[in-house]
Amino acid sequence: MVLEVNTPKKFDIEGTEYNSKELSDRGILILRNLTYAEVKIREMINKKAIMTKARNAYISEIKKEIIKSKSGIDLSTLLSD
């Protein structure tokens, strides 16, 4: 699947705003590649957050299983409403 990247009309680099209309064809291509890279980085950050949340949930569950196997007490029944 190829991500379609739109060329932004204005873009910011290190605090300075530029107008994409002032770029050459090569500059537009570079800007599109930069925009694509930024989108992919954001997607990866979001995926990492999801995986970290899942990892923490699995750690919590395994801790409960360890306590249950050692003590015979099911914490999920003790802590449920």
Order of alpha helices (4+ residues) and beta strands (2+ residues): beta-beta-alpha-alpha
